[in-house]
Amino acid sequence: MIQPLVFGLGGWEILIIALVILLIFGGAKIPELMKGLGKGIRNFKEGIKEGDEEGKSGENRQITDKKNEDK
């Protein structure tokens, strides 16, 4: 039995979806769409990274504050 590739879709379903997208947007628009998608993903990753860094620095401040309160 062949395993589904993405979201339960097999190879033929993905091919049909890609062809429909090509017909709807045309060949010229697809690079623009992919460029926008790439920028969106990059911004999302940067936001997550910044959130993680802020969270870690916030935890460090809390630990330092607790140590200062104990003195």
PyMOL commands that place a pseudoatom at each C-alpha (Angstrom):
pseudoatom trace, name=CA, resn=MET, resi=1, chain=A, elem=C, hetatm=0, pos=[0.000, 0.000, 0.000]
pseudoatom trace, name=CA, resn=ILE, resi=2, chain=A, elem=C, hetatm=0, pos=[1.337, 3.457, -0.946]
pseudoatom trace, name=CA, resn=GLN, resi=3, chain=A, elem=C, hetatm=0, pos=[1.557, 5.984, 1.894]
pseudoatom trace, name=CA, resn=PRO, resi=4, chain=A, elem=C, hetatm=0, pos=[0.024, 9.456, 1.377]
pseudoatom trace, name=CA, resn=LEU, resi=5, chain=A, elem=C, hetatm=0, pos=[2.617, 12.178, 0.812]
pseudoatom trace, name=CA, resn=VAL, resi=6, chain=A, elem=C, hetatm=0, pos=[1.137, 15.326, 2.344]
pseudoatom trace, name=CA, resn=PHE, resi=7, chain=A, elem=C, hetatm=0, pos=[-2.063, 15.814, 4.367]
pseudoatom trace, name=CA, resn=GLY, resi=8, chain=A, elem=C, hetatm=0, pos=[-3.384, 12.469, 3.215]
pseudoatom trace, name=CA, resn=LEU, resi=9, chain=A, elem=C, hetatm=0, pos=[-2.911, 13.353, -0.467]
pseudoatom trace, name=CA, resn=GLY, resi=10, chain=A, elem=C, hetatm=0, pos=[-1.178, 11.054, -2.893]
pseudoatom trace, name=CA, resn=GLY, resi=11, chain=A, elem=C, hetatm=0, pos=[0.976, 11.962, -5.860]
pseudoatom trace, name=CA, resn=TRP, resi=12, chain=A, elem=C, hetatm=0, pos=[-1.890, 12.246, -8.348]
pseudoatom trace, name=CA, resn=GLU, resi=13, chain=A, elem=C, hetatm=0, pos=[-3.934, 14.527, -6.119]
pseudoatom trace, name=CA, resn=ILE, resi=14, chain=A, elem=C, hetatm=0, pos=[-0.968, 16.860, -5.591]
pseudoatom trace, name=CA, resn=LEU, resi=15, chain=A, elem=C, hetatm=0, pos=[-0.323, 16.913, -9.351]
pseudoatom trace, name=CA, resn=ILE, resi=16, chain=A, elem=C, hetatm=0, pos=[-3.955, 17.811, -10.103]
pseudoatom trace, name=CA, resn=ILE, resi=17, chain=A, elem=C, hetatm=0, pos=[-3.932, 20.577, -7.468]
pseudoatom trace, name=CA, resn=ALA, resi=18, chain=A, elem=C, hetatm=0, pos=[-0.695, 21.989, -8.925]
pseudoatom trace, name=CA, resn=LEU, resi=19, chain=A, elem=C, hetatm=0, pos=[-2.191, 22.001, -12.429]
pseudoatom trace, name=CA, resn=VAL, resi=20, chain=A, elem=C, hetatm=0, pos=[-5.339, 23.774, -11.214]
pseudoatom trace, name=CA, resn=ILE, resi=21, chain=A, elem=C, hetatm=0, pos=[-3.214, 26.425, -9.477]
pseudoatom trace, name=CA, resn=LEU, resi=22, chain=A, elem=C, hetatm=0, pos=[-1.190, 26.849, -12.670]
pseudoatom trace, name=CA, resn=LEU, resi=23, chain=A, elem=C, hetatm=0, pos=[-4.377, 27.319, -14.695]
pseudoatom trace, name=CA, resn=ILE, resi=24, chain=A, elem=C, hetatm=0, pos=[-5.879, 29.797, -12.232]
pseudoatom trace, name=CA, resn=PHE, resi=25, chain=A, elem=C, hetatm=0, pos=[-2.847, 32.019, -11.641]
pseudoatom trace, name=CA, resn=GLY, resi=26, chain=A, elem=C, hetatm=0, pos=[-0.850, 31.441, -14.798]
pseudoatom trace, name=CA, resn=GLY, resi=27, chain=A, elem=C, hetatm=0, pos=[2.850, 30.761, -15.100]
pseudoatom trace, name=CA, resn=ALA, resi=28, chain=A, elem=C, hetatm=0, pos=[3.917, 34.379, -14.542]
pseudoatom trace, name=CA, resn=LYS, resi=29, chain=A, elem=C, hetatm=0, pos=[2.202, 34.801, -11.164]
pseudoatom trace, name=CA, resn=ILE, resi=30, chain=A, elem=C, hetatm=0, pos=[3.468, 31.617, -9.498]
pseudoatom trace, name=CA, resn=PRO, resi=31, chain=A, elem=C, hetatm=0, pos=[7.028, 32.892, -8.814]
pseudoatom trace, name=CA, resn=GLU, resi=32, chain=A, elem=C, hetatm=0, pos=[5.499, 36.009, -7.212]
pseudoatom trace, name=CA, resn=LEU, resi=33, chain=A, elem=C, hetatm=0, pos=[3.243, 33.871, -5.039]
pseudoatom trace, name=CA, resn=MET, resi=34, chain=A, elem=C, hetatm=0, pos=[6.128, 31.641, -3.940]
pseudoatom trace, name=CA, resn=LYS, resi=35, chain=A, elem=C, hetatm=0, pos=[8.288, 34.684, -3.176]
pseudoatom trace, name=CA, resn=GLY, resi=36, chain=A, elem=C, hetatm=0, pos=[5.536, 36.120, -0.980]
pseudoatom trace, name=CA, resn=LEU, resi=37, chain=A, elem=C, hetatm=0, pos=[5.044, 32.772, 0.729]
pseudoatom trace, name=CA, resn=GLY, resi=38, chain=A, elem=C, hetatm=0, pos=[8.786, 32.522, 1.403]
pseudoatom trace, name=CA, resn=LYS, resi=39, chain=A, elem=C, hetatm=0, pos=[8.869, 36.012, 2.926]
pseudoatom trace, name=CA, resn=GLY, resi=40, chain=A, elem=C, hetatm=0, pos=[5.895, 35.168, 5.123]
pseudoatom trace, name=CA, resn=ILE, resi=41, chain=A, elem=C, hetatm=0, pos=[7.511, 31.979, 6.394]
pseudoatom trace, name=CA, resn=ARG, resi=42, chain=A, elem=C, hetatm=0, pos=[10.803, 33.820, 7.023]
pseudoatom trace, name=CA, resn=ASN, resi=43, chain=A, elem=C, hetatm=0, pos=[9.018, 36.543, 9.013]
pseudoatom trace, name=CA, resn=PHE, resi=44, chain=A, elem=C, hetatm=0, pos=[7.145, 33.916, 11.005]
pseudoatom trace, name=CA, resn=LYS, resi=45, chain=A, elem=C, hetatm=0, pos=[10.386, 32.104, 11.901]
pseudoatom trace, name=CA, resn=GLU, resi=46, chain=A, elem=C, hetatm=0, pos=[12.053, 35.397, 12.906]
pseudoatom trace, name=CA, resn=GLY, resi=47, chain=A, elem=C, hetatm=0, pos=[9.083, 36.248, 15.113]
pseudoatom trace, name=CA, resn=ILE, resi=48, chain=A, elem=C, hetatm=0, pos=[9.248, 32.890, 16.843]
pseudoatom trace, name=CA, resn=LYS, resi=49, chain=A, elem=C, hetatm=0, pos=[13.003, 33.267, 17.341]
pseudoatom trace, name=CA, resn=GLU, resi=50, chain=A, elem=C, hetatm=0, pos=[12.561, 36.767, 18.829]
pseudoatom trace, name=CA, resn=GLY, resi=51, chain=A, elem=C, hetatm=0, pos=[9.802, 35.490, 21.099]
pseudoatom trace, name=CA, resn=ASP, resi=52, chain=A, elem=C, hetatm=0, pos=[12.031, 32.683, 22.340]
pseudoatom trace, name=CA, resn=GLU, resi=53, chain=A, elem=C, hetatm=0, pos=[14.887, 35.120, 23.022]
pseudoatom trace, name=CA, resn=GLU, resi=54, chain=A, elem=C, hetatm=0, pos=[12.572, 37.506, 24.886]
pseudoatom trace, name=CA, resn=GLY, resi=55, chain=A, elem=C, hetatm=0, pos=[11.167, 34.614, 26.897]
pseudoatom trace, name=CA, resn=LYS, resi=56, chain=A, elem=C, hetatm=0, pos=[14.619, 33.434, 27.900]
pseudoatom trace, name=CA, resn=SER, resi=57, chain=A, elem=C, hetatm=0, pos=[15.766, 36.918, 28.873]
pseudoatom trace, name=CA, resn=GLY, resi=58, chain=A, elem=C, hetatm=0, pos=[12.572, 37.377, 30.881]
pseudoatom trace, name=CA, resn=GLU, resi=59, chain=A, elem=C, hetatm=0, pos=[13.231, 34.148, 32.751]
pseudoatom trace, name=CA, resn=ASN, resi=60, chain=A, elem=C, hetatm=0, pos=[16.783, 35.275, 33.502]
pseudoatom trace, name=CA, resn=ARG, resi=61, chain=A, elem=C, hetatm=0, pos=[15.499, 38.581, 34.879]
pseudoatom trace, name=CA, resn=GLN, resi=62, chain=A, elem=C, hetatm=0, pos=[13.043, 36.762, 37.134]
pseudoatom trace, name=CA, resn=ILE, resi=63, chain=A, elem=C, hetatm=0, pos=[15.767, 34.489, 38.489]
pseudoatom trace, name=CA, resn=THR, resi=64, chain=A, elem=C, hetatm=0, pos=[18.068, 37.469, 39.102]
pseudoatom trace, name=CA, resn=ASP, resi=65, chain=A, elem=C, hetatm=0, pos=[15.241, 39.380, 40.822]
pseudoatom trace, name=CA, resn=LYS, resi=66, chain=A, elem=C, hetatm=0, pos=[14.526, 36.422, 43.121]
pseudoatom trace, name=CA, resn=LYS, resi=67, chain=A, elem=C, hetatm=0, pos=[18.204, 36.132, 44.039]
pseudoatom trace, name=CA, resn=ASN, resi=68, chain=A, elem=C, hetatm=0, pos=[18.307, 39.849, 44.890]
pseudoatom trace, name=CA, resn=GLU, resi=69, chain=A, elem=C, hetatm=0, pos=[15.167, 39.527, 47.040]
pseudoatom trace, name=CA, resn=ASP, resi=70, chain=A, elem=C, hetatm=0, pos=[16.767, 36.727, 49.055]
pseudoatom trace, name=CA, resn=LYS, resi=71, chain=A, elem=C, hetatm=0, pos=[19.715, 38.938, 50.051]
for i in range(1, 71): cmd.bond("trace and resi %d" % i, "trace and resi %d" % (i + 1))
show_as sticks, trace
zoom trace
